[in-house]
Amino acid sequence: MPKIIEVPTTGKPFKNNATYCVGTGRLGLALQKEYIDHLELVQKSIKFQYIRGHGLFCDDVGIYRECEMDGEVHTFYNFTYLDRIMDTYLENNIKPFIELGFMPEKLKTGDQSVFYWKGNVTPPSSYEKWAELVKTTLEHLVNRYGLEEVITWPVEVWNEPNIPFWAGTMEEYFILYDYSAAAVKAVDQRIQVGGPAICGVETEKWLRSFFEHCIKNNSPLDFVSRHCYTANHPTGRGHYVYHTLNEPTYMIDELKETREIMDDYPLTKGMPLHITEFNSSYNPTCPVHDTVFHAPYIARILSEAGEYADSYSYWTFSDVFEEADVPKSVFHGGFGLVALNSIKKPTFYTFEFFSNAGSELLYRDDNLVITRKDDRYVIIGFNWHDLRDGKFTDDKSYNLRLPALGPEAIMIKKTVGGQHANPLQTWSNLGKPRSLNKEQIKILQASSEPVQTDTRLTEEDGVYSVDLNIPCNQLCMLEIMGINDQTETYLGFDPIEFYGLK
């Protein structure tokens, strides 16, 4: 039997921050054409406000340089590539959420690095030179883009210092934070700075120690940041990594826990909380990222995360990404919403659908969000289940009774799942080609689109009655809007002549 939902006429604000920020690989990738193509595609449909990535100070961007002349070493700052990258972002109506890292070659204290592209993660040889690098870079951005623009760009100090993305101790991270935050505020007090950008290990210890350090030392802190991934320990198999996954509510529980810790301190109680990375798997070779399962799974997170976090930045928007080597094929388990050759993955539509949601929340449960958007309803349904357990979950069935918007309305439904918007399945049907020819690219791009259907609704007793069925591992969006039927203005129109058109 379907679940009957009597939808109220009024609701509460829908705290939907799905499009506040999105992740990217290292910033140097923004110099590649396909990266820019993917950014344009995402911004056309989803319109993220901010973008965050690694590698601002890595040598492929080339900002920090030293030159020796007459036996004296001179510091030189080169912003040629940074300007191109920032221009690209702003031209696509997306602002940088700046991450300070990693360590330039000339400032490193060791050779410890991460990723295929070897981002150095050691503390600086001189905290003073590091601070000057931060300050000079921000001053350059102010000079180029204007102070009123740059003060809207948040600045996060480093990335995941609680795991091997930082070769120093916790106390050394706190030193780095203090120098960095002071440098940011020296440019302008209004620029927001925060941290500690931790991920999944000793969370409470790090958060409490960081907050207590900031309180004791009067360190600037405008927002708290952390990362969330829902996967368990990885198992490697050939080119791939596999995980068991926690329920999507695992991340919601992490957000609640973080808020509870923040609320213990007057400094951080009510402070903005930014999840500057989140996903299911934290590995860019995990096939789950490419699947139709992933779309409803992530939708469950987006449906509630805004109750606790001011942003949650999906890692990442594009498969132009090289942490684990150059991608080996169009579908390789990459993080991106967009696969190589501008092929939209199912989870692309999760964000597109939530970007279209209304600002008034009328109803929500574990599989459904009903919102009001001006003169229409926007309904998002999702039904996830990890089929590796050998079982299928039941369809989620509803009868929705919505207050009528007028005598008649049209309901437009877009569906992702099964054979719809499932380019991974089409790629498999093509024989999983390593390289794609032009015809195969067109086939995959076409297969990545959701199916769209529409239905006429008629008001009865002041409501529209809508039957909604959500099969296993499907995502859907319904838009219901009133219509002004002008059929009678077409003199002589006979629907019988159109073979059953009503």
Order of alpha helices (4+ residues) and beta strands (2+ residues): beta-beta-beta-alpha-beta-beta-beta-alpha-beta-beta-beta-beta-alpha-alpha-beta-alpha-beta-alpha-beta-beta-beta-alpha-beta-alpha-beta-beta-beta-alpha-beta-beta-beta-beta-beta-alpha-alpha-beta-beta-beta
